[in-house]
Amino acid sequence: MGKFNGKVAVVTGGTSGIGLATAQKFAKEGAHVFITGRRQSELDSAVKLIGDNVTGIQGDVSNLADLDRLFEAVKQEKGHLDILFANAGLGSFLPLGEITEEHYYKTFDVNVKGTIFTVQKALPLFPNNVGSIIITGSTAGSVGDPAFSVYGASKAAIRQLIRNWILDLKGTEIRVNVVSPGSVHTPAYNYLFGAEVENVLEHAKTVIPLGRVGTSEEIANAVMFLASNESNYINGIELFVDGGTAQV
């Protein structure tokens, strides 16, 4: 019997990396998981990889109509929601003198606006005001990185939102927590760093106290904990899963 038998989970940005690894774990532990992604081909591949207990819904979290379609599908197919992993996000490098309005809006529309309305639209589906919401943050929201200020600011904004949301949800049993990865070799890293990705990962090992880069599965393990009854009295925290990077 799986840890999440009979539960319903939503994972946004569930087609690769941390989102996919987490969706796979939820499905393996008995939950029915809804995953989202912007590109249908990648969504189809992820659904096939997960196998059982999965529904794929194409959409962009910064598009409110897409979010409405997602949660309407959850309502029609399962009738309720127990776990939300608001994981969809993006980022790119631009130093201060080169930041554009397009760069700002693209980052904040997905990372902040998308997170706000993903959570807001999910709330009515939690039965009896009980459930777990986990949001992907980043060590970039707590430490400085060259040319990464807009992304870092968007993740810092998410951290502050959660401090307020647990007060807005006071009196319910809906918990909201942040999981903040450090260096993790996901497909997003290949996009960010291109041909330099291996050099970047090797350098990361020299500054991470554990001396290695993390895996998507290790982040997924932390999400599983925050989604489970084992963390029932944990609310409003930022759980760093970073090998100690943001702690020194």
Secondary structure, 3 states (H helix, E strand, C coil): CCCCCCCEEEECCCCCHHHHHHHHHHHHCCCEEEEEECCHHHHHHHHHHHCCCEEEEECCCCCHHHHHHHHHHHHHHCCCCCEEEECCCCCCCCCHHHCCHHHHHHHHHHHHHHHHHHHHHHHHHCHHHEEEEEEECCHHHCCCCCCCHHHHHHHHHHHHHHHHHHHHCCCCEEEEEEEEECCECCHHHHHHHHHHHHHHHHHHHHHCCCCCCECHHHHHHHHHHHHCHHHCCCCCCEEEECCCHHHC
